Amino acid sequence: MVLDPMTGQEQEPQDLRIVIAHKRFLYTLQSSSDKEKGKLQKEILDTVFAEDLAPLYEFLCQEVGWNPDASQLKRMQSANQTKLQELEAKIKDAEENLGDTEVKEALTAKADYLCRIGDRESATEAYMKAEEKTAGSGPKMDLVFSVLKSDIAFGDWHSVKHQIDKAKKLCDEGGDWERKNRLKVYEALFLMVTRDFKKAGELFLDSTATFGATELMSYETLIFYSVVTSVITLDRVDLKKKVVDAPEILTVIDSIPNLTSFLNSLYMCQYGAFFKAFSQVIDQVDADPYLHSHLRYYVREVRVVAYSQFLDSYKSVTLESMAQSFGVSVKFIDQELADFIVSNRLTAKIDKVAGVVETNRPDAKNAQYQQTIRHGDLLLNRLQRLAKVVDLE
């Protein structure tokens, strides 16, 4: 256990396999220098050898392309086998001399060990046996959380989805609040990885006051995810209420590099400062194992938010004035706006001759009218097709 820097209370440290998975991800980044890769490799191998993680070591060597150390692997496999024999003996003793509770504990201990050393297939089978001896939704959810941590560490998001659905059913059957709150964080992470930033942001924000999934991420990381997902999904009013002024976020946001200036400069319409902070946040997103694959999408969405917010204040504005506000060249802002306008992400048009951007704010009532017309046309087409079928019959 480690101490929570905010409350001084003990909390579960981040899962060892997830820590190693993060370092493995950083090792594979093209932006990592040879010196950084050498340091990461040493840190990973020191941990693997110290903890006797033989199956995980074989996986790492295959994934990253390292040459396995045969002597170290043999030593670790021998240590694993010895430990598993001890656990099997405890299971046998519990089955012959003790009750179901002790059997369940012995089976879970074996499953936890297999999971810890990275033997996912054997661990999953062992957890299934432990679940058969487990009574109550809460203890069963604990087994699901153990499998989830392993799935996340290995990047098996299909299995993560399955385990989250299973945990939700157990919650409905009587899970307690502490486990329900932990599950929110797991689900939020899954949604973020699968690019559902809106729902992910909602769950991250809901978890800020009741966060307990320290085995998955730190509280600072939770706040980082809460902010970066909310910036592209919440309007200004909700962003102010739920993020900018949220006491849970204000408590730690200053300890996270670049995040305060990124959030506040956007809300305060200080676009030059915002773009500078944004360039730093981009590097943090790029170095995050869960956000890395969404980098281009995220950069695009943040720019749309910033440009839309700026243009909402004007009926027309010169390209030069807008470029100065964002601290970029006229050519850059012209190309950016043109791309977003063509893709219907911005409701504006550019007068190239005059060097002016004219906004075209959508009328809410007119938009509702046009939507009603479209739905009506669709309904009429369906009725006509149905009438033809009836006539044929």
ABEGO torsion letter per residue (X at the ends): XBBBAAAGBBBBBBBAAAAAAAAAAAAABAABBAAAAAAAAAAAAAAAAAAGBAAAAAAAAAAAGBBBBAAAAAAAAAAAAAAAAAAAAAAAAAAAABBAAAAAAAAAAAAAAAAAAGBAAAAAAAAAAAAAABBEAAAAAAAAAAAAAAAAAAGBAAAAAAAAAAAAAAAAAGBBAAAAAAAAAAAAAAAAAAGBAAAAAAAAAAAAAABABAAABBAAAAAAAAAAAAAAABBAAAAAAAAAABAAAAAAAAABBGAAAAAAAAAAGBAAAAAAAAAAAAAAAAABAAAAAAAAAAAAAAAAAAAAAAAAABABBBAAAAAAAAGBBAAAAAAAAAAAAAAGABBBBBBAAAGBBBBBBBBAAAAAAAAAAAAAAAAAAAAAAAAAAAAAX
